[in-house]
Amino acid sequence: MSKYLCIITLCVALAGAVSCRSEHFHIRGNITGLNDCEVYLKVYERALRTIDSTRMTDGRFVFDMPPILPDMVYVSFEGYEDFFVPVIIEDHNIYISGNFNYPDAMEVTGSPANEDFSRLKDQVRWHEIQLGAVELELSREDWREQDSTERRRLERARDSISNLVATAQARFVRANPASLASAFLVARQLTDSTDRRTADSLIRQLDTTAVRSAFVDRLRRQRAYGR
């Protein structure tokens, strides 16, 4: 399941800021296609760290969340250490559901940002499946023929699909300027992009609440310090 490691790779830079919340809430899971196992709640603090664990029985599990938490956590499952479900933390009970045989279709609902992000994932899922297939073919190409016609074709296809995903994400940010999911995407752009004008343009499309979110604020400070 190594392809699912990209989920965490794209998200880890966004964790680390801590927020105070007025009351406890829960993350509840209802997962089919997976045997009873331990479920882990992780945060990223220079490296992934487990902050809680619970037992999944008949596909169900619950985490009782304290009022002080990072703005992003990751749920993982015993025996599948390279697969993570990223969860944006808000003042809502959050629900994770789906069939583990189809992990790309795992849904996180119950809070506006997670539902917004799930909707975006639905929009780009086919492009990401195509992108995964192209990257797999590229990995199989003989590196001694780095300038082969087939490699150039695959690289063009990869770039084209990546642009489609980026366009869908930018469209999402423009359509949802108040969503923390948009702040999440902009922060990822700040992390991944060397084009500051593009990143700053995306920030200007957010409303005040999203701009002040921990996602954007922390990464802007990192960029200011050249990290």
N, C-alpha and C positions, 0 to 999 in steps of 0.2 A: 504493500500500500504506500510505497514511497512517494507516489505522485501527490498524495494528500499532505505531504510535508510542506508543500508550497503554501497551504492555508496559513500555517503558523509563521512561515518566513515573511509573508506579507503583512502580518499583524503585530509581531513582537515589538517592533519599534514604537508602537502606539501605547503600550502599557507603561505603568509605573507611577502615574499621577494618582493621588489618593483623594477620595471625596468623602464627606460626612453626610450621612442620611439620617432622617428623623426616626425611622423605625425599621424593624426587621422585615425581610421579605424572603421569598423562596425561589430557587431554581428547581423545577420539577421535570423529570424525564419520563417519557413513555416510548420505549424503543423496542421494535420487533427485530427478529433475525439475529439476536445475540444472546448467548447463554448468560446465566447469572454470573456476575463478576463484580470486582471493585471498580468504582468510578472515582476519578480524581478531579479535584478543582485546583487549577494552577494559575499562578501569576508570573509575569516576567519581570525579574529584577536582576539584570545583567545575564541571567540564565533562568530557565523555567524552574519554578519552585512550587511544590505541592503545599497548599494551605489547608486542605481538607480532603477527606475521602468518605465514601459511604458505600453501602452494598446495594447493587441493583438486583431485585428479585422480581421474576416474571415480567421483566422489561421496565420496571418502575424504580425510580430513585428520587430522593429529595435532598437538596442542600438548604439548610437554614442559614441565611446570610446575615452577618453582623452589619451594623450601620456604617462602619468605616471600611471602605473597599476601594481597590483600584477601579478605573473606569473600563477596564477590559479584563475578563477572565477567560480561561480555556478549560473546557471539559474534555477529559480523555478517559479511555477505557482500558482495563487490564488486558494485556496481551496485544494491544494495538497502539503501541507507544508513539507511532509516527502519524496518528490521526487525531486531530483536535477539532472541537466545535468552539469557535470564538463567540463570546457573548458580550454585548455591550451592556454595561450596568446602568440601569435607571431605577427610579422609585416605583417599580412595578414587580409583581410576580412574573417570572419568566418560565416558558415551557419549551422543552426540546422534544421533538417527536420525529418519527420516521422509521424506515426500515434500514437496518445496518448493512444489508446487502446492496443498498443503493445510497452510499454515504453522501454523494453529491447532492442528493435531494433532501438531506436532513434539514428540518425547519426549526427556527427559533422564533417564537411568538410571545405575545403578552405585553410587549412594550413597543412604543412607536418606532424607535430607532432599529430594533431588531427586525420588526416586520417590514420596515422600509428596506433594510439591507437584504432580507430574504427575497423581497420583490425584485430588487436589482439582480440578485443571483439568478433568479428565474429568467430574467431577460437576457442574461449573457451566458447561461449555462451551455447552450449549443456551441457558441463560439469557443468557450473554454474547453469543451470536449474536443473540438477540432484542433485547438491549439495544443492540447496534450498529445493528440495523435501525431501532429507534425513534429513536435519536440522529440517524441519517441523515435520517429523515423530519422531525425537528425542525429540522435545518439547512436543509431545503428550504422550510419554512414562511415565509411573507411576514412579515418582522419588523415591518411596519407594522400587522400584525394580531396583536399579541402577546397579546391577551386573547381570541383566537378560541376557539370551542368545540373545534375540532380540536386546537389547540395545548394546551389544558387536558387533553384526553383523552390526548394523547401524553405530556405531563408526568406525569400520573397513572400511565400504563403504565411510564414510565421509573423512577419512584420505587418502584413495586411490584416490578419486576424487580430493581432495585438492592437492595431489602430481602431478596429471596430469596437473592441472592448473599451478602450480609452474614450472613444466617442460616446458610447452608451453611458459610461460613468460621468462624463462631463455633462451630458444631457440630464442625468439624474440629479446632479448637484444644482443645476439651474432650476429644475422643477421642484426641488425640495430644499430650499435654502435654510430652513429652520431645523432640519433634521440632524440629530447627532450622527446618523449614518453618513450624511454628506460631509460633516466635519471629519469623520473617520476616513473617508475617501480622500479628502483634501490633505489630511495629515500624511496619508500614504504617498500622495503625490509629492509632498514636501520631502519625504524620505527618499523616494526613488528617483526623482527628477533632478537633473542638473540645470534645467531651464527654469530659472527663478521667475521669469516673467509669466510663464504658464502657471506656476504654482500660485503666484501672487494674484493672477487673474481669477483663479478659482476661489481664493480666499475672499475676494471682493464680491463674489456672488453669494456668500453666506450671509445670513442675518446676524444681528449682534450676539444673540445667545449662542449660536453655533461657533462664531469666531472666538468667543471667550471660553469655549469648551477646553477641557484638559488636553484633548487630542491635538488641537491646533496650537494652543499656547505653548505646550511643552516642546513641540517640534520646531516652532519658530525660535524658541530660545536656543535649542540645540544648533539650529542653522546659524544663528547670530554668533555663536561661539565656535563655529566651524567644525562641529562634530557630526 
